[in-house]
Amino acid sequence: MKIKIIFVSLLLTVLSDSASSINDTETKIVNRINLQIPQSLKNLEELVNINSGTMNLKGVKKVGQHLKHQLDEIGFTTKWIEGSAFQRAGHLFASHGNKGVKILLIGHLDTVFTKEDSFQQFQVIDDNHIAGPGITDMKGGNIIIVSAVRALKQAGLLDNVSIRIIMTGDEEKSGRPLSESKKVLIEAAQWADVALGFEDGDGDIKTAVISRRGSVGWQLQVKGKAAHSSQVFSENVGYGAIYEAARILNEFRVQLRRSEYLTFNPGVILGGTTTSYNSDSSSGTAFGKGNVVSGSVKVSGDIRALSVEQLSQTKKVMQLIVEKNLAHTSAELTFTEGYPPMGPTKGNRQLLAMYSRISQELGFGKIVAVNPLKAGAADISFAAEHVKMSLDGLGLMGSGGHTKKEKADISSLSKNTQKAALLIYRLSRQPI
């Protein structure tokens, strides 16, 4: 009964909010979306109640099959792309049309919540909020994609636009190698003119994402000369691995911390006589004694940069710091593949301006760009460099992502579906 009351309350709210300056065709699209709200919320509840933590391969695929069925009903050509080549469940691919502007819509099926997590169920908090694992990141965004294209299809407005939808099964923990796990996404981006991502951005409905910092991992291995602690700093023993690791990390901080939009973080450190670290489980062990000079340190961290150039320069500075070793120590710094930056291009700004204009005409207010410091890496980063314009953060808004407090603002479901559908419609009516 509670959720039925919310359906009615939400429908009345969005109908009253939709007084606008849009044309008759666009008004019909909006009305179709509003009438779909009960079904959209029901579909969202069903998705949220399916655990799809990245490594729950069966759960991820089940979510994919649920969405595949909905897109099949709308008239999309769909297929499931198996993920065995990159040790993940796989991806959902859908396409429709072969005329007009080519638009790529991006979602993901997986969440950060494992099968063993206590946070598993959709729940109604109050008349304005619903909660559940992955409800904003990003099962709500997937529902917005499906609801938007369904409304356009019902209105007969998908005939002059070509759409491909990619919903990946490994956004939260990418499969390796990336050349395999992101292959279908990159190929779709190379085909497309425009890429739209349906993550929740910074959770604010008044913002969207025109730039995302890239994210790559780094590993630091330091070796020292193990000896009795009474000999530390001596000519024959030197400083040991822990002092050298401390020097390196502090120099990273001193030399790089003032670079705008750049962050670099040592997330795990192990030091002692001996150490071991497992990158798959992000855990390890260390053995040592207070009276023994340390022989080994292992550090794992990440770098987030706004441009390829900034990332390259940061790596160069870090390597120079690592090479200036204290006596009787050595260090090796390596980098792992990760997410490329999504730069704030002219095309992205133009797309944001169009999206903001639609929002204002719908009566929802202006949309501004998210501060890149508040936007983490996402799948659209692999697409952005291949398209003329891209925009992310079009999904279901809320708060508490990646925590047991993840909840959604219900009103943003209709509002952002309306904005997305009208954005696709207007893109289909102008040259790119």
N, C-alpha and C positions, 0 to 999 in steps of 0.2 A: 504493500500500500504506500509506503514511504517513497519509493522510487517513482510510482505513478504520479504522486503529488508533485514531485520535482519535475517530471516531464511537463505537466500542465503549467507549473509556475515558470519554467524556463521558456516554454513556447510563448506564453504571454509576454515575457520580457523581451525576447528577440523580435517578436512582431512589432512591439511598440518602439524598439530601438532602431528599426530598419527604415524609418521615415527618412527619405534621402532624395538626392538629385540624380539618381541613376535612371536610365531609359527604360522603356516598357519591357524590352527583351531581358534586360538585367534584373528587372523586378520579378519576372517570372522565374528566373534562376534562383533568386533569393527565396521566393515563396516555396519552391520545391525543396530547397535545403531545409527550411524551417519545418516543413511537414515531415521531413525525414528524421527529425531529432530523436523521437522515441526509438526508432530502429537503430540509429547511430549509437545511442547510449547502450542499447541492448547488446549490440555487436561489440562495443568497447568492454562491457562487463565480461562477455564471453572470452575475449582475448586476454584480459587481465587475469582471469582465473585459470589460464593455462600457463604453468611455469615455463618460461623460455630463457632461463639463464644460459649464457652463451654455450657452455659445455653440456647442457642438457639437449643433446642433438635431436632427440625425439620430440621434445617440447617445442624447440625452435621450428622444426618442420611442421608440427601440428598447427602452430600459429600461421605459418606460411600457407598451409593448405586451406585454412579457414578463410584467409584473405584471397587466395587464388579462386576459391569458389565464388566469392562475391564479385570479383572482377570478371570471371567467366559469365556470370549472369548479366553483367552490363554489356558484354559483347567484346571484351578484350581477348586477344590471343595470349595465352599464358603458358608458362612452363616452369618447372622446378629444376634448378641447376644444382646438381649434387656437389657437396663440398669435401669429398674424400681427399681430393688432391691437396687441400690445405687444412685438413684435420678439423673441419667444422661441418655444421649441418648442411649448409648450402644457401642459395639465394632464390628469391622469387622474381621472375622476369615477366613483364606484361607489355603488350604493345597494341596500339590502335591507330589506324589511319596511315596514309602515305602521301598526303598533300599538305601544303602550307608550312608554317613555322614548326620546327622540331623541338619539342619540349621534353626534358627529362625530369621526372618526379622521383625524389629519393626518400626512402624510409629505411627502417631496420626492424627486424623481428626479435632480436635478442635483448635481454636485460642483464643487469648486474646481479640479480638475485638467484641464487642456486636453488636446487630442489630441496636442500636441507634448511634453507632460510625460514625463519618463523613468519616472515612477511609474504603472504601468498594470495590473499583474497581481496577482491573488489569490495569496497564498503562506502556507504553513504555517510558523510560526516554531518552535513546540514543542507539546507536548501540551495546553497551556492557551491558546495565543495564535495568532491568524491575522491577517494584514495585507493591506492593499490600499487603493487610492484610494476614499474614500467608504465604507469598510466600517462605520464607526460613524456617519458623518455623510453620508447616513443610510440607506444601503442595508440595513444590519442592522435598522434600525427598521422599514423597509418590510416586510421578511420577518417580523418579529414581528407586525405588523398582520395579514398574510395568514394566518400560522400560527394566530394566536389565533381569528380568525373561522372558519377551517376546522375547528378542533377543536370550536367551539361548534355549527357547522352539523352536523358528524358526530354530535354528541350530541343533536341535535334541540332545541337551546336558543336558536335565533334567531327563534322564532315570535312572541315577545312583546316584541320590541325592534326599534326602527327605527334602522338604521345608514347613515350616509353616509361615504364615504371620499374624501378629497381628497389627491392626491399631486401637488404643484406641480412645474413644470419650471423655476422661476426663483427658488428660495429664496436661493441663494448670490449671485445678481446679478439683482435684481428688474427685470422689464420695466417700461417706462413707457408711458403713465401708470399709476400704481398703481390708479386707478379701474377700469382694464381688467384689469391683471394679477392683481389680488386680488379681482375681482368674484365669481367662483364660490366662493371661500373665504368671503367675507363673507356671501353669500347662504345658504350652507350653515350658517354660524354663526347667522344670524338664524332659521333653521329649528330649530336644535338646542337641547337643554336642557343638554348636557354636551359639552365639547371635550377630547379627549385627544391630546397631541402625542407623537410617538415619536422626537424628537431624543435625543441621548445626554447632555444636561445637562452636568454637570461631570465626567462619566465615572465617577462613584462610584455603585455599585449601592445604596448606603445612602442616597441622596438622590433627590429629585424636585423639580420646578420649580413653585412656586406664583406666582412673580412674575418678570417679565423687564423689564429697562429698555428703553424705547423708544430708537430711534436715528434721528436726522435729520442731514443734512449742512448745512454752512455754507460760504459763500465770502466772502472779504474782498478787496476791491479798494481799493488805496491809491494816491493820486497825489501827487506832489511837484513842485517846480519844478526842472527839470534846469538845472544851471549848473556852473561850475568849482568844484572842491572847496575852493579857497581862500576861497570866499564862503559856505560852509556856516555856519549859525547867524546869518548877517547879517540885518538888517532886511528886505532886499530878496529874499533867497533862502530863508531859513528852514531847516528841518531835513531836508527830503527824505523820500521815501516809505519808505525802509528804517527810519529812526529812528521814524517815525510807526507803522509796522507793529509794530516792537519794543515801543513804548509800549503799543499796544492789546493785544498778546498777553500782555505782562507783567501788565497790569491785569486781564485775564481770569483769570490765575492767582491774583493777589492777592485779588481780590474773590469768587471763586467756588470756590476749591479746598477749602474746608471744608464745603461742602454735602454731606450724607450721600447716598451712592449716586450722586452726580453726577460724571460725567467729561466733559471737553471737550478735544479733541485737535487741534492743527494738524498734519495729516499731510504736507502738501506746501507749500513756500514758494518763490517765485521772485521775485527782485528785481534791479533794475538800471535802466539807461536805458530799456530796453523789455523787455516780457515777453509771453509767450503761454502759454496753458494749455488743454489738451484734456481735458475731464472724462471723456469716454468711455474714453480710454486712460490716464487718470491720469498724464499726462506733459506736459512743456512745455519752453520754452526761455527763457533770460534773457541779455541783452547789457548789459554795463556796463563801466566802467573805474574804477580806484581814485581817479582824479583828477576824477571827475564825480559831482555830487550826484544821487542816484537819483531817477528820475521815476516809477517804477512798481513796485508789489508786488502779487502775487497769492498768496493763501493759501487752501487747501482743508482742511476738517476735519470732525469730527463731534461730536455731543453725545449722551450717553446719560443718560437720566433715568428715575426710577422711577414718576413720575406725570405726568399732563397738566399739573397745577398747577406742578410743579417745572420742567418743560420751558418753560412759558410765562414763569415768573419769570426763568429763566436767559436766555431770549431778550431780555427787557426790559432786564436788567442789561447784557448785551453791547451792545445798541444804544446805551444811554446812554454807555458807555465809548467807542464808536466816534465819537460825535458831538463829543467834546471834543478837536478836532484841534489839533496843533501848528501853528505859523505856516507859512503857504503850503502846507499839505497838506489833502487831503480824503480821506474814506474812505466806502465803502459796504459794508454787511453784508447778505447775503441768505441765506435758508434754503431748502433743498429738502425735498420730501416724503420721508417715511421710515416706519419702523416705529413704531406707537404703543406706549406702555407696557402691560404686563400687570400690573395691580395685585394685591397680595396680599389678596384679598377673603376674607370669611368663608366663602363657598361653596368657594373654592379650598382653604382650610384643612380644611374638612369632607371634601373629596374626598381630600386627602392622608392624613387620619386613616383613612379607609376603606382606602386603598391600603396604608398601613402595617400595618393590622390583618391584611389578607390576607397580606402578606409574613411577618408574625410567625407566623401560623397555618400557613403553609407551611414554617416552620422557617428562614426566610432572614433574620430580624432586622428591627428597626425601621427605618422610612424617615423622614428628616427633610428639611426644606426647604433647597434650595440657597441659599447667599448670593447675592443678586441681582448682586453684583459679579462672580460667576463664571459668570453665565448671559447670553450675548449675545442679540441680537434674533433672533426666529424667527417663522415663519408663524403660530403660535398667537396671537401678539400681535394679529393682525387679527381673530381670532375671540373673544378673551377678553371683550371688552366687551359682546358680544351674548348670552352664555350665562350660565346660573345658576352654573355652576362649571366650572373648567378646571384641567388638570394636564398638565405636560410633563416631558420627561426620562425617558420610559418605554422608550427604545430600547436598542440593543446598547451595552454599556459598553466602554470602552477608553481609549486615550490617543493623543496625537499628532495630533489632528484638524487638518485643513488643512495638514499637513506630510507629507513622505515617510516619516515614522515612524508614520503612523496604523496602529494595531493594535487588535484586539478581544480581550476576555476571552471565550473560547468558552462558559464556563459560564453567562454572563449571558444567552445566547440562550434557553435553556430556562427559566431562572428568571424573566426578564422577560416571556416569552410566557405562562407560567403566571399571573403576577400580573395581566397585562393581561386575559387571558381571564376570570379570576375576577372582576375589577373590572367588566367588561362584564356578566357574568352577574348579579352582585349588584345592579348598577344597574337591571337589567331587572326585578328583583323588589321594588322599593320605589318609592314616589312621590318625585318630585324637586320 
